[in-house]
Amino acid sequence: MHCTFWSSQKMVVVLVILVAVVVVVVVVVVVVVVVVVVVVVVVVVVIVVEEEDEVLAVLLTIVLKWFDSYLSDRTHNSSSSSWRKRRGRAIPVVIEVVVVVVVLTVIAVVVVVVVVVVVVVVVVVVVVVVVVVVLIVIAGIIVVVVISVLVVVIVVLVAVDVVVVVVVVVVVVVVAEIAVERGGGRRSEMQQYQCW
């Protein structure tokens, strides 16, 4: 009777610890996802808004040939002045559309990748925790060992998440600075196109 009571108590303690671990894992994962997504979105928006000329210049050099050919075909029978007016109005519209598409694509890809990685990490951690707890309970090891193992799992998970966040932030900031520095050299090219 005493052994049955002790086993029941141990099972309750293990289940409570397991629930606590799952809650901690979910909270850490949510925080990591929010931080990564917010950092990426803020950096992308700042680059597009603050360095609009550079961004437009890069995109313009990519789409200019196709767009020039397209407009030439559409306005083949128009006069030179009419062609320049249409061209001047159409280029900013196309560039704005391209900017929006690029920004939304980058944000969507980053969010999807982060969410997939986070889900995989959560599933793996939860499965490992459940397997370890079940094995420990079956083996009849004391609760102190259970707590120690679960604490180590939590510490490792938190450390990995912190490292991931730091790496993402550093990479995004460095890329943003490089893009801004390189964009300054393209300003004159953009101004030439704007003179049309």
C-alpha positions, 0 to 999 in steps of 0.5 A: 500500500505504501509503495502504491501511494509513493508511486502515485505521488511520484507520477503526479510530480512527474506529470506536473514537471512535464506540464511546466516544461511544456509551458516553458518551451511554448513561451520561449518559442513564442518569444523567439518567433516574435523577436525574430519576425519583428526584427526582420520586418523593422529592418526591411521597412527601415531600409525601404523607407529610409533608403528609398532611392537606393532600393529603387535604383537597384530594382530599376536596373533589374527591370529597366530593360524589360520595361523599356522593351515593353513600353517601346512596343506599346507606344511604337506609334506615339510621338516622342513627347508622348512616349516620354510622358508615358514612360515617366509616369509608368516607371515609378508605378512599376518600381513601386509594385516591384518594391512591394512584392520584394518586401512582402516576399522577403517577409513571408519567406523569413516568417515561414522559415522561422515558424517551420524551424520553431515548430520542428524544435518544439516537437523534437523537444517535447518528444524527447522530454516525454520519452525521458520522463516515461523511461525514468518513471518506468525505471523507478529512478527518484524524482530528483533525477527527473527534475535535473534532466528536465532542467538541463533540457530547459536550459539548453533550449533557452540557450539555443533560442538566445543564440539564434536570436542574437545571430539573426539580429547581427546578420540582419543588421550587418546586411542592412548596413552593407545594403545602405553603404552600397546603395549610395553608389547607385544614387547617381544612376537612379538620378540619371533615370529620373531625368527622363 
